[in-house]
Amino acid sequence: MADEVEIKPSDSLVDEFGITGDHADKFMEAYSTRFDVRPGDFDFNRYFEMEGLSFWPFSIFTNWLHRRWGVKKYEEREPLTIAMLQHAIDLGEWDSQRLSESSDPAK
């Protein structure tokens, strides 16, 4: 029998569960459909790296594309937590600022 894992509101999809790239994209799509969360201002790049695009020489190409298309590049990804997912369900929409504030215990 497998050990039970405690899931905490502060757990990050990337750090604790290893959800990244294409898996993260599919997860967020299924999540928004299942819980009827409108995308609002959700920006995949704020929380996740695209799969296979962070390795050289692809990183040079993607950096060029980001500049060319005006895609915002995040120096550090913001952790997307279980608390943020729940708060978005409660709101019915992804609101990055409100969700970030709700996941920060200092605020």
N, C-alpha and C positions, 0 to 999 in steps of 0.2 A: 504494500500500500504506500502510495506517495505521501511525502510530508506535506502538510497544509502550509500554504504561504499566506502570510498576512499582507493584505494590500492596504497601504496607507494613502490618505489624500495627497501627501507630498511626493508620492512616487512618480517618477518621470517615465514617460513611455520609452524614451531612448535609453536612459541610464539603468533603470531597473528591469525593463522588459525587452530591451534590444530591438525595439520597433523603429526601423529606419527605411529610407529609400522607398522602393516600390511597395514594400509591406506597409509602410506608414501611409502612403497614398491610398492604398486599398482599405486600410483600417479606418482612416478618416472619412472616406466615402461611405463605408458601411455604417459607421457610427452616426453620421449626419442623417442617413436614410432611416436607420432603426429608431433613432430618438427624435427625429423630425427637427433637427437643428439647422436653421438657415445658415449659409456660409458667411454672411456678413462681411467682415474685413479679414477673414482668415487668409493668411499668407504662408503657404507651405514652407518657404525658405526661412521664415522666422524661427521655425521649430526643428526642421529636418534638412539634411543635405539630400540632394538628388542621388540616386543610386548610381555608382560607377562614374560619377562626374567629378569626384574630388581628387582623382589621381592624375599626376602629370602624365601626358601632355594635355589631357582633357581639361584640367583646371585652367590652363592658359586660355583655351578656347571658350570655356564657360565664363571666365572673367571678361573676355572680350564681348561675349553675347550680353552679359549683364549690363555693361556700359552702353552697348549699342542700342539695346531695347529699353534701357532705363529701369531694369529690374533691380530692386533694392537688394543690396548684398549685406548680409549680417556678419560682422566680425566674429561674434559669438552667438550661438543659437540659444534662444530662450527655452528653458525646460518646459515641456508641455506636461502638466501633472494631471493626476486623477481628479483632483479638486477642480481644476479648470474645466475638464470634461463635464463634471457634474454641474458646475455653475452654468455652463453653456446650455445644458439641458434645461435647467431652471429658467434661463433667459429666453430660450427658444431660438437663439441666434448667437453667432460667434462675434464677440465684441472684445478685441484684443486688449484694450486698455483696462476695461472692467475685470476681465479674467486675470490679467497679470497682477492687478492690485489685490484681487481676492486670494491669489496663491502666495502672496508675499506676507509672511507672518509679521513683518516689521510695520506693515501698514494697517 
